[in-house]
């Protein structure tokens, strides 16, 4: 059996779909995968129906675009955690939590606090003595904003 006999249209569409699915691993964005699925749908259709090249391309385009429009948003939510650019991990993990002043915090000047075993630069709107508990109320870049308890 020769290679030409093996390369029937369904096999060619299957290989195109496989290549596109593998390409999705290298290209971020969750887009190429839908074109791979479209190619596989054409391969299945060719096993069932006799189709012209124009019909094959039409089925490929329609199924790829429709699946992209209907499923991409759902799959992104399901498999990829979206990070809101307005929220940082410090907001989620630190705001409202309690730390200890490692140095005396003078109003408007940076000092050090300890939180979860790590020292952080912090600033307060009032004086806080060393050793006092502080509540984290916000952040400015990597400097935490705190208030005394």
C-alpha positions in Angstrom: 0.0 0.0 0.0 1.4 3.4 -1.0 1.3 6.6 0.8 -1.0 8.1 -1.8 -3.6 5.5 -1.0 -3.4 6.4 2.7 -3.8 10.1 2.1 -7.5 10.2 1.5 -9.4 13.5 2.2 -10.6 12.3 5.6 -7.1 11.4 6.7 -5.8 14.7 5.4 -8.4 16.7 7.4 -7.7 14.6 10.4 -3.9 15.4 10.2 -4.7 19.1 9.7 -6.9 19.0 12.8 -4.2 17.2 14.8 -1.5 19.7 13.7 -3.8 22.6 14.7 -4.5 21.0 18.1 -0.8 20.6 18.7 -0.2 24.2 17.6 -2.6 25.3 20.3 -0.1 24.1 22.8 2.5 26.5 21.4 0.2 29.5 20.7 -1.6 31.0 23.7 -5.2 32.3 23.4 -7.5 29.3 23.0 -8.3 30.0 19.3 -6.4 27.5 17.1 -8.0 24.6 18.9 -11.5 25.4 17.4 -10.0 25.3 13.9 -8.6 21.9 14.7 -12.0 20.7 15.8 -13.5 22.1 12.6 -11.0 20.1 10.6 -12.0 16.9 12.5 -15.7 17.6 11.9 -14.9 17.8 8.2 -13.0 14.5 8.4 -16.1 12.8 10.0 -18.4 14.4 7.5 -16.3 13.0 4.7 -16.5 9.5 6.1 -20.3 9.8 6.0 -21.0 12.0 2.9 -19.2 12.6 -0.4 -18.4 16.3 -0.4 -16.7 18.6 -2.9 -13.7 20.7 -1.8 -15.9 23.8 -1.7 -18.3 22.1 0.7 -15.5 20.8 2.8 -14.0 24.3 3.2 -17.5 25.7 3.9 -18.1 23.1 6.6 -14.6 23.7 8.0 -15.1 27.5 8.2 -18.6 27.5 9.6 -18.0 24.8 12.3 -14.7 26.5 13.3 -16.2 30.0 13.6 -19.4 28.8 15.3 -17.6 26.7 17.9 -15.1 29.6 18.5 -17.9 32.0 19.1 -20.0 29.7 21.2 -17.4 27.8 23.3 -14.3 30.0 23.7 -15.7 32.2 26.5 -17.1 29.2 28.4 -13.8 27.2 28.1 -11.7 30.2 29.2 -13.8 30.6 32.3 -13.7 26.8 32.9 -10.0 26.2 32.5 -8.2 29.5 32.9 -8.4 31.7 35.9 -9.0 35.3 34.8 -7.0 37.9 36.8 -8.6 41.3 37.1 -5.9 43.9 36.4 -7.4 46.1 39.1 -6.9 43.5 41.8 -3.6 42.2 43.0 -2.7 39.3 45.2 -1.9 41.7 48.0 -5.5 43.0 47.9 -6.9 39.5 48.1 -4.5 38.1 50.6 -3.5 41.0 52.9 -6.2 43.7 53.1 -8.0 43.5 56.5 -5.4 41.2 58.0 -3.4 41.9 61.2 0.4 42.4 61.3 2.9 43.5 64.0 4.9 46.8 63.8 8.6 45.7 63.7 9.7 49.4 63.9 8.1 52.5 65.1 5.9 53.9 62.4 5.9 57.7 62.2 2.9 59.2 60.5 3.6 59.6 56.7 7.0 57.9 56.9 7.8 54.3 56.0 8.5 51.7 58.6 8.5 47.9 58.8 5.7 45.5 59.8 5.8 41.7 60.0 3.0 39.7 58.4 3.0 36.0 57.7 6.6 35.7 58.8 7.9 38.3 56.3 8.8 42.0 56.8 7.0 44.6 54.7 7.5 48.3 54.2 4.5 50.0 55.6 3.2 53.5 56.0 0.6 54.8 58.5 -1.4 58.1 58.9 -0.6 58.1 62.6 2.2 57.1 64.9 2.4 53.4 65.9 4.8 52.0 68.4 7.0 49.0 67.8 5.3 45.8 68.7 1.8 47.1 68.3 -0.7 45.2 66.1 -1.7 46.9 62.9 -4.4 46.4 60.4 -3.5 46.4 56.7 -5.9 48.8 54.9 -4.4 49.1 51.4 -1.3 49.2 49.3 0.7 51.5 47.2 3.0 49.5 44.9 4.8 47.2 47.4 4.3 49.5 50.4 1.4 48.5 52.7 -0.9 51.1 54.2 -1.7 50.3 57.8 -3.6 51.6 60.8 -3.2 50.9 64.5 -5.7 48.7 66.3 
